[in-house]
Amino acid sequence: MLKVGIFVNREKDEGFEFTKDIVRWLLNNSFIVYIEYDLNIHNDNLNIVDKDLMYSNSDFIIVLGGDGTILGVARDLIRYNTPILGVNLGNLGFITEVELKDIFNSLENIKNGNYKIEERMMLKADIYREKYKLKTYYALNDVCITRGYMLKLVKLTAFIGHNLVDKYNADGLLISTPTGSTAYSLSAGGPIVSPTMNLMLITPICPHSLKSRTIVVPDDDEIIIEVDASQNGKVYLTADGQEGCELLPEDRIHINKAQNSLRLIKTNNRSFYDILRNKLKDR
């Protein structure tokens, strides 16, 4: 029997109405189910467990929420390499595969083996202060280095390997994956990239220069960003806009392709370009 975990964004399904319907369908179709919450459903194949046990024991994870929910789960799953089926309870839904009305057809396809796995590259960002590694963050969309609330530009120097790329005076700098090319990077003027490609994008945010443009970098290169020693305003690093920390002058951020990727379950024939056309036409 297939083992499936369910991660639910409680703000999107407060009373577990959608979650319960999905759990009942899974149990009726001989799946073993792992979930964090007591749904008051009694079945020997329904297990209430913590998140780590759910991620490690499941053959795949159903994520109920929007793209933001998937971003958080993707970082948690980096250690486990467990596939995700994203169910859209949000608005935009670039990453989520299935609309709620189609969930049972998709689960039937998975039960019958009619699906494929799509790999999405992720980023690993190591922060160094002097000679010591301070923190490590993972991101599916982007790593953003940006100014604080004071209206001061950040001063950043970018290297690819040991090669100087440019010095930036800007509101910030984005290092994005192909998946992230339709997120913050798009708003900052970056290109749209097919999400299954393996590359990185360096995009300045509101640079104080007419020459600064997005740079496309091979995925086997290392990007190094250094905070200028003269920086006197606050600077922050965020991963997917959801977690991060404050940086100090002369901190260095080493950004590489993560060893593991996000594995998305695809159960329909919609292409990225179908999604792009439908999602962007009203923006």
N, C-alpha and C positions, 0 to 999 in steps of 0.2 A: 504493500500500500504506500502511496505517496504521502510524505509528511510535509505539511504546509504551515508556515507561521503567518500570523496576521498582525500587522502594525497599523494602528488606526490613529489618525489625527483627531483627537477628541473635540477640537473646536469645529471640525467639519461634520462630525457624527456624534453629537452630544449624548443622545439617548441610545446609541449603539443600534439604531434601527437598521441601517444598511449592513452593519457588521453582523448582526444576528441572522439576517437573511442569508448572507454568504456562508456563515458557519453552518447553518442548518443544511444548506445545499451540499457543502463539503462532507458533512457527516453522513448524509443520506447517500452519498456516492463513494463511501468507503475510504475517505481520506482520514489521516491522522492530523489533528489540528492542535497547534500551539498558539496561545494568546496570553497576554499579560493580565487581562481583566476577567473577573467573574461575571459571566453573562446570564447566570441563573439558568443555564442549559446543562442538563445532566446526561452525560454520555461517556462511556469508557474511553473513547477515542479523542475526547476533548481534554487538553492538558493546560492548566494555568501555571505558567512558568515565568521566570525573569527573562529580560530581553536577551542576555547573552546566551542562555540555554536555548531560547527560541531560534536565534540566528545560527547557532552551531548544529542543532539537530534537524533543521528543516531542509527539505530538498529545494524549496523556493519560498519566497516571502511575498505575500500580497500586501501592498502598501496602499492604504486608503487615505487620500488627501490630495494635495496638489503638487506642483513641481518643487515647492519649498520643502514639503515633507520628504520627498525623495532625496533631496540634497542632504538632509540630515541623516537619513537611513543609509545612504551611500557611504558616508564617512564612517558610520558605525560598522558597516559590513566589510570594510577594506581588509580586515583580518580574516574573514571567513570565506569570501569569494562565492557567497550564496546568491543565486539569481533573484531578480525582483520582477514581479508583475505589478505595474503601477496602475491604480484605478483613480481616475480623475474626479475628485470632489471639489476642485477649485475652479479657477477661471481659464487661465491661458493654456496650460497643459501641453508644453512642448515635449516633456520627458515621459509623462504618464502615457501608457499605451492604450488603455481601455476607458471608454466612457461608461458610467455606471449602468446605463441601460443595456450594455453589451457584455456585462461581466459573466453571466452564466454561459453564454455561447463561447466565450474565451476559456472558461474553466473546462467546458466540455472538450474543447480542442486540446487543452493540456492533458486531460485525462486520456485522450486517444492518441497522444503523441504528435499532434499536429501543431507544432510550434518550432521556432528557432531562437537561438540566443544571439543577441547583438552586443558586441563588446564596445564600451565607451571608456576612453582613457581618462585617468585622473591625475592630479598633480600632488606632489609632495613638496612642502615648503619647510626647510630647516632654517631656524633663526640662530645666528651666531653673534655673541657679544664678547668682544676680545677673542680669545681662543676657544671659548666654550660654547657648546650647543645649548641654547636656552630652551627652545620648544620646537615641536614638529606639528605641522597641520597638514591635513589632506583636503582636497577640494575636487568636486566634480565640474563645477562651472569655472571658477576663477579664484585667484589670489589677488587681493586689492591692497595696495599701499597708498594711503591717502592722508590728507591733512585732517586736523581736528576741527573743533568748532570755531576757532579763531580764523579770521580771513587772511591767512598767510599761505603762500605757496610752499610746497615741499620741494626740497632739493635732493634729487636722486641721481645716481650714476648706474647705468646698466652695462653689464658685461655678458657676452656669450662665451663661455669657457674663460680663457684669459684675454679675450679680445674686447676692447672697449667698443661699445655700441654708440652711446650718446649720454650726455648730461641733460637732465630734465628739470625745468622749473615749471611746475604744473600743480593742478589740484590733486593729482595722484597718478598712479601707474597700475594698469591691469595686466596680469598674466592669465590668459584664458585658454581653455581647452576648446576643441571644436564644438562640444556640447554647449559650452558657455558663450559661443559666438553669437547666439540669439538672445543673450541675457544682457548684462551691464555693458559688455563690449560693444554690442549693437548700438546702444544708446550713446556710447562714447565715439561712434563713428567707425567702428571696426567692421570688417567684412563678415558676411555669412559664410560658414564653412560646413560642409557635410559632416555630421557628427561622428561618423565611423572612421574618419581620417585620423592619422596620428601626427599631430603637430601642436605647436604652442604659438599664441599670439601675444605680442607685446603692444599694448595700446595706451598711449598717454591720455589722461583725462584733462581736458581744457588746458593744453600746454600754452605757455607764454612764448610761442614760436609759430611761425607759419610753415616750417619745414617738418615738424614732427608728425609722423604718420605711423600706422600699424606696421609692425615687422613680423613676418612669419618665420618661425624657427623650427628646425627638425626636432622630432621628439627625443632623439638620443643626445641632444645638446643639453648643457646645464646653463640656466640663466641665473646670473648673480646680480642682485640689486643692493646698492650700498647707500645708506642714509648719509648725506653730507655732514662733515664735521661742524660746519657753520650753521646747521639747522637750528633755529631758535623757536619754532612753533611745534606743537604736538603732532606726532605722526603715528598712524595706526596701521596694523596689518589685520585684514579680515579674510577668512576662508568662506567662500560662498555667501558672504554677507551675514553669517550666522554665528561665528565665533572668531576670536582673535585676541590681540594684545597690543599694548603701546610699544613703540620702538623708540630707541635713543639714537643720538648722533653716532655715526660710525658702526652701527649695527649692520650686519650683512645677512641677506636672505638668499639662500641657495634653493632654486626651484628646479625640480626634475619631474619627468614622467614617473608616476608611482608604479611600483612593481606589479600590483594587482589592478585590474580594471573593474568597472561596474558592469555586471552582466544583466542585460534587460531581456525579458521574455517577450517575444513578438508573436502574436497570434492572428494577425490580420495582414492584408497585403497593402495597407497604406504606406506610402513612401514618405520620407522626410519632406519631399517637395510638396506632397499633398497637404501635410500638416502645416508647412510653412505658408502655403498659399491661403489656407483657411484661417490660420491664426493671425496673420499679419494684415489681412485685407481690411479689418476694421480699426486697426491701431492708428 
